């Protein structure tokens, strides 16, 4: 097994020396030393320079860059350079270009202008991997290999004839014969029965609603095709190199088309890119969710933050700069939640190209800037936190997340366009965050035995085995909470008959006979004082205790919130979209019943997370407020060296990381 190298927390970012005159490079290395940078990603978008014409490679510039970095003590995450093909590939092979559902060709001029199913692209890209890996496998600067970059970010779905044939092959492997496919796709509806594999195409632009299972299978296929590129590059690397192999996922950025859980075993360490949504004043909660989800995909192991921003990005409608101290808080929040490395895009802000207004470690204004001073401070912080590396995050709560459920719930022709997968995920996660409780975001097939509370938001599509596992968790004394529009369909997007919530009826002790989605802007009230919107349903208790019912709207007197005793535990059902205040109250009740407490009590707006390695623990405290706060703590703040013997003071906007005294330590 390829392992992480070294014993420090990684710090750095994408380094693109090819964008700059070579006389700039020594200054880069000197500034990296000043900032405490110890790892840079190199060569990510360099295919066109490494192979300027087909079959002719030019490595001189990369040789000199890697040698200079090594001489300066900087380690390298070396990319396979396949992230974006050079223009000559499209000119020689226009059939490699991707097409949209309406047939529109996506041309070179941006990035990732290739069809993921193209055998020509696969062949040429693997030639680049062999060439780069063969040359640098033993280079002393290289400690990690970086497959492609953000696979599927811009070309997740291709509808060309090459993709159509690949889709048919994928379907043959999945179903074996057309009879099984016709049954799975429900082709008796709308006269869609297929008599020959050649009749099947991707879900291109059609006259009416496309077949939902065809759409779902195409989403699965598309994720698998991108995964196949990852695996093909990994297999080439494994024959040539000994260092760990990774690629950067995009968990928590609204990118839905890649099933990263299925990709996790194809990398030696999980890496993720994350950028704040500038329009969201509570964006740091979304950051925490992304970090907890990345940790869940990594199976609880430490992971690597491959990209985030020092300040503003360039691709949002309004690119808001980070205020003083925010760079530090954002970065250390990732570390608090399991990251053992903090990297940025990119080292030096570009002077040309589409991302020239994207922030960097070295801004356009140079090192005499707020950003670079904060970068240097972060480098010192991460050096001080080296002992935390390898530890894991404490969490008593699990949130179940499945990319296939996300794809399924947001297909068209559903009861309400207002139901989105991330809505209840975000609402329940943020309520847990406000309660000071850390959650692992895990796949429904994950081992649930270590959790007291399991939250199940909008798990529209669910497998029988995962339902049974949740049932066992509750019977064994756990608490579960399931929201509306969960358990509705099986893996083929077929309705589970007999009443909703389908797969979860027995566990929840309820039966819904009909959905009553609400009109836009319509609200209802519950008899516990809560308000709700978007969704109601005609629910009947079938063993469950009614905790709250509607007082108005289309279903006055009908239950909206229930609790069902199962074995030694309990399963709650939330049949409507509660407002934030009601969601906070619900989560408080769930935590109380499950016996879950925060690491230490903290004021609103203060984030507290505990990492653990055997008997050693570290308490991360991030103060997102504009006031000084005080918390109970005993130990040493690694960032300041100060001792706290019962109380920790954290200034406004600041961070503390306390190596906690052991309970048997008399100090």
C-alpha positions in Angstrom: 0.0 0.0 0.0 1.3 3.4 -0.9 1.3 5.7 2.1 1.5 9.4 2.9 5.1 10.6 3.1 6.7 12.6 6.0 5.3 13.6 9.4 4.1 17.2 8.9 0.9 18.7 7.7 1.2 19.5 4.0 0.9 23.2 2.9 1.1 24.7 -0.5 -0.9 24.8 -3.7 -0.9 24.4 -7.5 2.4 25.7 -8.9 2.5 26.5 -12.6 6.0 27.6 -13.5 5.2 27.3 -17.2 3.1 30.5 -16.9 6.1 32.5 -15.9 9.6 33.5 -17.1 12.2 31.1 -15.8 14.0 33.9 -13.9 10.9 34.1 -11.7 11.3 30.5 -10.4 14.1 31.1 -7.8 12.0 33.9 -6.3 9.1 31.5 -6.1 11.1 28.9 -4.2 12.5 31.6 -1.8 8.9 32.9 -1.1 7.7 29.3 -0.6 10.4 28.9 2.1 9.4 32.1 3.7 5.7 31.0 3.8 6.5 27.5 5.1 5.2 25.8 1.9 6.3 22.1 1.8 4.2 20.7 -1.1 3.2 22.0 -4.5 1.1 20.4 -7.3 2.9 20.7 -10.7 2.1 20.0 -14.3 -1.7 19.8 -14.0 -2.5 21.7 -17.3 0.8 21.1 -19.1 0.0 18.5 -21.7 0.2 21.0 -24.6 3.7 22.0 -23.5 5.0 18.5 -22.6 3.7 17.1 -26.0 3.6 20.1 -28.3 3.1 17.8 -31.4 1.9 14.2 -31.4 4.5 11.9 -30.0 7.2 14.5 -29.4 7.8 15.2 -25.8 9.7 18.2 -24.3 10.6 17.8 -20.7 13.4 20.3 -20.3 11.4 23.0 -18.5 9.8 20.5 -16.1 13.2 18.9 -15.4 14.6 22.3 -14.4 11.5 23.2 -12.3 11.5 19.9 -10.3 15.2 20.1 -9.7 14.9 23.7 -8.4 12.0 22.7 -6.1 14.0 19.8 -4.8 17.0 21.9 -4.2 14.8 24.3 -2.2 13.3 21.5 -0.1 9.9 21.7 -1.6 8.1 18.4 -2.3 5.9 17.8 -5.4 2.5 16.3 -6.1 3.2 15.6 -9.8 0.2 15.6 -12.2 -0.3 13.2 -15.1 -1.0 16.3 -17.2 -4.1 14.8 -18.8 -6.6 17.3 -17.4 -7.1 19.1 -20.7 -6.0 17.8 -24.1 -4.0 20.1 -26.4 -5.7 21.7 -29.4 -3.9 19.4 -31.9 -5.9 16.4 -30.6 -9.2 17.9 -31.6 -7.8 19.0 -34.9 -6.6 15.5 -35.7 -9.5 13.7 -34.1 -12.6 15.9 -34.0 -14.6 12.8 -32.9 -13.0 13.1 -29.5 -15.0 16.3 -28.7 -18.0 16.0 -26.4 -21.5 16.7 -27.4 -24.5 18.0 -25.4 -27.9 16.4 -25.4 -29.1 18.5 -28.3 -26.0 17.6 -30.4 -24.1 20.8 -29.8 -20.3 20.2 -30.0 -18.2 21.6 -27.2 -15.0 22.9 -28.8 -11.5 23.5 -27.5 -10.8 26.9 -25.9 -11.8 26.1 -22.4 -10.7 22.9 -20.7 -11.7 19.2 -20.6 -12.8 19.3 -24.2 -13.0 15.5 -24.6 -15.5 12.7 -24.6 -14.8 10.5 -21.5 -15.7 7.4 -23.6 -13.3 8.3 -26.5 -10.8 5.4 -27.1 -8.6 7.9 -28.9 -8.5 10.2 -25.9 -7.9 7.3 -23.6 -5.0 6.0 -25.7 -3.3 9.4 -26.1 -3.8 10.4 -22.5 -2.2 7.1 -21.3 0.8 7.7 -23.5 1.3 11.0 -21.7 1.0 9.2 -18.3 3.6 6.7 -19.3 6.0 9.3 -20.5 5.7 11.5 -17.4 5.8 8.7 -14.9 8.6 6.9 -16.7 10.7 10.1 -16.6 10.0 11.2 -13.0 9.1 8.0 -11.1 12.4 8.3 -9.1 12.7 12.1 -9.0 13.5 12.9 -5.3 11.1 15.8 -5.3 8.1 13.7 -6.2 6.1 12.4 -3.2 2.7 12.0 -4.7 1.0 11.5 -8.1 -2.0 13.5 -9.2 -4.3 11.9 -11.7 -5.9 14.4 -14.2 -7.7 17.3 -12.3 -11.4 17.6 -11.2 -12.5 14.8 -13.5 -15.9 15.6 -14.9 -16.0 19.2 -13.8 -16.9 20.4 -17.3 -17.5 17.2 -19.4 -19.4 14.9 -17.0 -21.9 13.9 -19.7 -21.3 13.3 -23.4 -24.1 12.3 -25.8 -22.1 11.7 -29.0 -22.2 8.4 -31.0 -19.0 7.2 -29.3 -20.7 7.6 -25.9 -23.9 6.0 -27.2 -22.0 2.8 -28.1 -20.2 2.9 -24.8 -23.5 3.3 -23.0 -24.9 0.2 -24.8 -21.9 -1.8 -23.7 -22.4 -0.6 -20.1 -26.1 -1.6 -20.2 -25.3 -5.1 -21.6 -22.9 -5.6 -18.7 -25.5 -4.3 -16.2 -28.5 -6.2 -17.4 -27.3 -9.0 -19.6 -30.3 -9.1 -21.9 -32.9 -6.8 -23.2 -35.8 -8.4 -21.3 -34.2 -7.3 -18.0 -33.5 -3.9 -19.3 -37.0 -3.4 -20.5 -38.3 -4.5 -17.1 -35.9 -2.2 -15.3 -36.7 0.8 -17.5 -40.5 0.2 -17.5 -40.6 0.4 -21.3 -44.2 -0.8 -21.4 -45.0 2.8 -20.7 -45.2 5.1 -23.7 -44.4 2.3 -26.1 -40.7 2.4 -25.4 -40.0 -1.3 -25.6 -36.6 -2.1 -27.1 -36.0 -5.1 -29.4 -32.4 -4.4 -30.3 -29.5 -2.9 -28.4 -28.8 -0.6 -31.3 -32.1 1.2 -30.7 -30.9 2.5 -27.3 -29.3 5.9 -27.1 -28.3 8.3 -24.3 -31.2 10.4 -23.0 -30.8 13.0 -25.7 -33.2 16.0 -26.2 -36.7 14.5 -26.6 -40.2 15.6 -27.2 -41.5 15.0 -23.7 -40.1 13.7 -20.4 -37.3 11.2 -20.9 -37.5 7.8 -19.4 -36.5 8.3 -15.7 -34.6 5.0 -15.4 -32.8 5.6 -18.7 -31.7 9.0 -17.2 -30.6 7.4 -14.0 -28.6 4.7 -15.7 -27.0 7.3 -18.0 -25.9 9.2 -14.9 -24.4 6.0 -13.4 -22.7 5.2 -16.7 -21.2 8.7 -17.0 -19.8 8.5 -13.5 -18.3 5.1 -14.3 -16.7 6.3 -17.5 -14.9 9.1 -15.7 -13.9 6.6 -13.0 -12.6 4.3 -15.8 -10.2 7.2 -16.8 -9.1 7.5 -13.2 -8.5 3.8 -13.0 -6.7 3.5 -16.3 -4.3 6.2 -15.4 -3.8 4.7 -11.9 -3.0 1.3 -13.4 -0.3 2.8 -15.6 1.1 4.7 -12.6 1.1 1.6 -10.4 3.5 -0.2 -12.9 6.0 2.7 -12.8 5.9 4.6 -9.5 5.9 3.8 -5.8 4.5 7.1 -4.4 0.8 7.4 -3.3 -1.8 8.2 -6.0 -4.7 10.7 -5.7 -7.0 12.9 -7.7 -9.0 15.9 -6.5 -12.7 15.3 -5.8 -15.2 18.2 -5.6 -17.3 17.3 -2.6 -19.6 19.9 -1.2 -19.5 22.3 -4.1 -22.9 21.4 -5.7 -21.1 19.1 -8.2 -23.4 16.1 -8.4 -22.4 14.0 -11.4 -19.6 11.9 -9.9 -20.3 9.1 -7.4 -17.2 9.8 -5.3 -18.0 7.1 -2.8 -17.5 4.5 -5.6 -14.2 6.2 -6.5 -12.7 6.2 -3.0 -11.0 2.8 -3.3 -9.2 3.9 -6.5 -7.0 6.4 -4.7 -4.4 5.9 -2.0 -5.6 9.0 -0.2 -8.8 11.0 -0.7 -8.3 14.6 -1.8 -10.9 17.3 -2.2 -11.3 20.8 -3.7 -13.6 23.3 -1.9 -14.5 26.9 -2.5 -16.9 29.1 -0.5 -20.1 30.4 -1.9 -19.5 34.1 -1.6 -23.3 34.9 -1.6 -23.9 32.8 1.5 -23.2 34.7 4.8 -23.0 31.3 6.5 -20.6 29.8 4.0 -18.4 28.4 6.8 -21.1 26.0 7.6 -21.1 24.7 4.1 -17.3 24.4 4.4 -17.7 22.2 7.5 -20.3 20.0 5.8 -17.9 19.5 2.8 -15.1 18.6 5.1 -17.2 16.2 7.1 -18.4 14.6 3.9 -14.9 14.2 2.5 -13.9 12.5 5.7 -16.9 10.2 5.3 -15.8 9.3 1.8 -12.3 8.6 3.2 -13.8 6.2 5.7 -12.9 8.4 8.6 -9.2 8.6 7.7 -7.3 11.9 7.3 -7.6 13.4 3.8 -6.0 16.2 1.8 -7.5 19.6 0.9 -6.0 19.9 -2.6 -7.6 23.3 -3.5 -9.2 26.2 -1.9 -8.8 30.0 -2.2 -6.7 32.5 -0.2 -9.4 35.1 -1.0 -11.8 35.7 -3.9 -12.4 33.3 -6.8 -13.1 34.4 -10.3 -16.1 32.3 -11.4 -19.0 33.5 -9.2 -21.2 36.4 -10.2 -19.8 38.5 -7.3 -16.4 37.4 -6.2 -16.2 38.6 -2.6 -12.7 38.8 -1.0 -12.0 37.2 2.3 -11.7 39.5 5.3 -8.6 39.5 7.6 -8.5 36.3 9.5 -10.9 34.4 7.3 -8.2 32.6 5.3 -6.8 31.2 8.6 -10.2 30.2 10.0 -11.3 28.5 6.7 -8.1 26.6 6.4 -8.0 25.4 10.0 -11.6 24.4 9.9 -10.7 21.8 7.3 -7.8 20.6 9.5 -10.2 20.4 12.5 -12.4 18.1 10.4 -9.8 15.7 9.3 -7.6 17.3 6.6 -3.9 16.6 7.0 -2.9 19.0 4.3 -4.0 22.5 3.2 -3.3 23.5 -0.4 -4.6 26.3 -2.6 -5.2 27.2 -6.2 -2.7 28.6 -6.9 0.8 29.7 -5.9 1.1 32.8 -7.9 -1.9 34.7 -9.3 -2.0 34.4 -13.1 -1.4 37.4 -15.3 -3.4 36.0 -18.2 -6.1 33.5 -18.9 -9.6 32.8 -17.6 -8.5 32.7 -13.9 -6.3 35.7 -13.8 -8.6 37.3 -11.1 -8.6 34.2 -9.0 -6.7 34.8 -5.7 -3.4 33.0 -4.9 -0.8 32.7 -2.2 1.2 35.4 -4.0 -1.2 38.0 -5.3 -0.7 40.3 -8.3 0.5 43.0 -5.8 3.3 40.7 -4.6 4.3 39.5 -1.1 3.9 42.8 0.7 0.1 42.2 1.1 -2.5 41.1 3.6 -2.9 37.8 1.8 0.7 36.8 1.7 1.2 37.8 5.4 -1.7 35.6 6.3 -0.3 32.8 4.2 2.9 33.0 6.2 1.0 32.9 9.4 -0.9 29.9 8.3 2.4 28.2 7.4 3.6 28.7 10.9 0.3 27.5 12.3 0.4 24.2 10.4 4.0 23.6 11.4 2.9 24.1 15.1 0.1 21.5 14.5 2.3 18.8 13.0 1.5 16.4 15.9 -2.2 16.4 15.0 -1.4 14.6 11.7 -2.9 11.1 11.5 -5.5 11.6 14.2 -9.2 11.1 13.5 -12.3 13.2 14.3 -14.8 12.3 17.1 -18.4 12.0 15.9 -21.4 10.4 17.4 -23.8 11.4 14.6 -24.0 10.1 11.0 -25.8 11.7 8.1 -26.6 9.3 5.3 -25.7 10.5 1.8 -25.9 8.7 -1.6 -25.1 10.2 -4.9 -27.6 7.9 -6.7 -30.4 9.2 -4.3 -29.3 12.7 -5.3 -29.6 11.9 -9.0 -32.9 10.2 -8.5 -34.6 12.8 -6.3 -33.8 15.6 -8.8 -35.1 13.8 -11.9 -38.0 15.5 -13.7 -41.7 14.6 -13.5 -41.8 14.5 -9.7 -44.5 15.8 -7.2 -42.7 19.1 -6.5 -39.9 21.0 -8.1 -39.1 22.5 -4.7 -37.7 19.2 -3.4 -33.9 19.2 -3.8 -31.5 16.7 -2.3 -29.3 19.2 -0.5 -32.1 21.2 1.1 -32.8 18.9 4.1 -29.2 17.8 4.1 -28.0 21.4 4.7 -30.9 22.3 7.1 -30.2 19.3 9.4 -26.5 19.6 9.2 -26.6 23.3 10.0 -28.9 22.6 13.0 -26.3 20.1 14.2 -23.5 22.6 13.7 -25.4 25.2 15.7 -25.8 22.6 18.4 -22.0 22.2 18.5 -22.2 18.6 17.3 -19.9 17.0 14.7 -21.4 14.6 12.2 -19.8 12.1 9.8 -21.5 12.2 6.3 -21.4 8.6 5.2 -22.9 6.3 2.5 -26.0 4.3 3.6 -23.9 1.1 3.4 -21.4 2.4 6.0 -21.0 0.7 9.4 -23.4 2.5 11.7 -22.5 0.7 14.9 -20.4 3.6 16.3 -23.1 6.2 16.1 -25.8 7.2 18.6 -27.9 9.2 16.0 -28.4 8.6 12.3 -30.0 11.3 10.2 -31.5 10.3 6.8 -32.4 13.4 4.7 -34.4 12.8 1.5 -33.1 9.3 0.7 -35.5 8.9 -2.2 -33.7 5.9 -3.7 -32.5 3.3 -1.2 -31.4 -0.4 -1.3 -33.1 -3.1 0.8 -29.7 -4.0 2.5 -29.2 -0.4 3.6 -32.8 -0.2 5.0 -32.2 -3.4 7.0 -28.9 -2.0 8.4 -30.7 1.2 9.6 -33.4 -1.0 11.2 -30.7 -3.0 13.0 -29.1 0.2 14.3 -32.4 1.4 15.8 -33.3 -2.0 17.2 -29.9 -2.1 18.9 -30.6 1.2 20.8 -29.8 3.9 18.2 -31.9 6.8 17.2 -32.8 7.6 13.6 -34.6 10.5 11.9 -35.9 10.2 8.4 -37.3 13.1 6.3 -40.1 13.1 3.8 -39.6 11.8 0.2 -37.3 9.0 1.5 -37.6 5.3 0.7 -39.8 6.0 -2.2 -38.2 3.9 -5.0 -35.8 1.0 -5.5 -32.6 1.0 -7.5 -34.5 1.0 -10.8 -36.5 4.1 -9.8 -39.6 2.0 -9.4 -42.1 3.0 -6.8 -42.2 0.8 -3.6 -45.9 -0.1 -3.6 -48.2 -0.2 -0.5 -47.9 3.3 0.6 -45.1 5.8 1.4 -42.5 6.1 2.8 -42.0 2.8 1.0 -38.9 1.1 2.3 -39.1 2.8 5.7 -42.8 2.2 6.5 -42.1 -0.6 9.0 -39.2 1.1 10.7 -41.1 4.4 11.0 -44.5 2.9 11.9 -46.4 5.2 9.5 -48.2 4.9 6.2 -48.8 7.8 3.7 -51.5 7.3 1.2 -51.0 10.6 -0.8 -48.6 13.5 -1.2 -50.0 17.0 -0.8 -47.2 19.3 -2.0 -47.7 23.0 -1.3 -47.9 25.9 -3.7 -45.0 28.3 -4.0 -44.9 30.5 -0.9 -47.6 28.6 0.9 -47.0 27.8 4.6 -48.7 25.6 7.2 -48.7 25.6 11.0 -48.3 22.7 13.4 -49.8 22.3 16.8 -46.4 22.5 18.5 -46.0 26.1 17.2 -43.8 25.2 14.2 -44.3 26.4 10.7 -43.5 24.5 7.5 -43.7 24.8 3.7 -43.1 23.0 0.4 -44.5 19.6 1.5 -47.3 17.8 3.4 -48.7 14.3 3.1 -51.7 12.3 4.2 -50.0 10.3 6.9 -51.5 7.6 9.1 -49.7 6.3 12.2 -49.2 2.5 12.1 -47.6 2.0 15.6 -45.9 5.4 15.7 -46.5 8.1 18.3 -47.8 11.4 16.9 -45.6 14.3 18.1 -47.1 17.1 16.0 -50.0 17.6 13.6 -51.1 20.3 11.1 -53.5 22.9 12.3 -54.2 24.4 8.9 -53.4 24.0 5.2 -54.8 21.1 3.1 -54.5 18.5 6.0 -55.6 19.9 9.3 -55.3 17.3 12.1 -53.1 15.0 10.1 -49.8 14.0 11.7 -46.6 15.7 10.5 -44.0 14.5 13.0 -43.9 11.0 14.6 -41.7 8.7 16.7 -41.7 4.9 16.6 -40.2 2.7 19.3 -38.3 -0.1 17.7 -36.4 -2.6 19.9 -34.2 -0.5 22.2 -34.2 2.6 20.0 -36.5 4.9 18.2 -37.1 6.1 14.6 -38.5 9.6 14.0 -40.3 10.7 10.8 -40.4 14.3 9.6 -43.2 14.5 7.1 -42.9 18.2 6.2 -40.3 20.9 5.5 -39.8 22.5 9.0 -38.5 26.1 9.3 -35.1 26.6 10.7 -36.2 27.3 14.3 -38.4 24.1 14.3 -35.5 22.2 12.8 -33.2 23.4 15.6 -35.8 22.3 18.2 -36.2 18.9 16.5 -32.4 18.3 16.4 -32.1 19.3 20.1 -34.7 16.6 20.9 -33.0 14.0 18.8 -29.6 14.7 20.4 -31.1 14.6 23.9 -32.8 11.3 23.2 -29.6 9.8 21.7 -27.4 11.1 24.5 -25.2 13.2 22.2 -23.3 16.2 23.6 -20.9 18.7 22.0 -17.2 18.4 22.9 -17.6 21.4 25.2 -20.5 23.9 25.5 -19.9 27.0 23.2 -21.7 30.2 22.4 -23.5 30.6 19.0 -21.2 31.0 16.1 -18.3 29.1 17.7 -17.1 25.9 16.1 -15.6 23.2 18.3 -14.3 19.9 17.0 -12.2 17.2 18.7 -9.5 15.1 16.9 -8.2 12.0 18.6 -5.3 9.6 18.3 -5.5 6.9 21.0 -5.4 8.7 24.4 -4.2 12.0 22.9 -6.9 14.6 21.9 -6.9 18.0 20.4 -9.7 20.6 20.7 -10.1 22.9 17.7 -12.0 26.1 18.6 -12.9 28.5 15.7 -14.5 31.8 16.7 -16.7 33.0 13.8 -18.1 35.8 15.9 -17.0 39.5 16.5 -16.7 39.0 20.2 -14.1 37.4 22.5 -15.4 34.0 23.9 -14.4 31.8 26.8 -14.7 28.0 26.9 -13.8 25.3 29.5 -10.6 23.7 28.5 -7.4 22.3 30.1 -4.2 21.9 28.1 -1.8 23.9 25.8 -2.8 26.0 22.9 -0.5 24.8 20.1 -0.9 28.1 18.2 0.2 30.4 21.0 2.0 28.1 23.5 -0.3 29.3 26.3 -1.6 27.1 29.0 -5.2 27.0 29.9 -6.1 25.5 33.3 -9.8 25.4 33.1 -10.7 28.3 30.8 -9.7 29.1 27.2 -10.1 32.6 25.8 -10.4 33.0 22.1 -10.4 36.5 20.6 -13.0 37.6 18.0 -12.4 35.8 14.7 -9.5 33.8 16.1 -8.6 30.1 16.3 -7.2 28.0 19.1 -6.0 24.4 19.0 -5.6 22.9 22.5 -3.7 19.7 23.2 -5.9 18.5 26.0 -4.6 17.3 29.2 -5.2 13.6 29.8 -7.8 12.9 32.5 -5.1 11.2 34.6 -2.7 14.1 34.1 -2.4 16.0 37.5 -1.5 19.2 35.6 
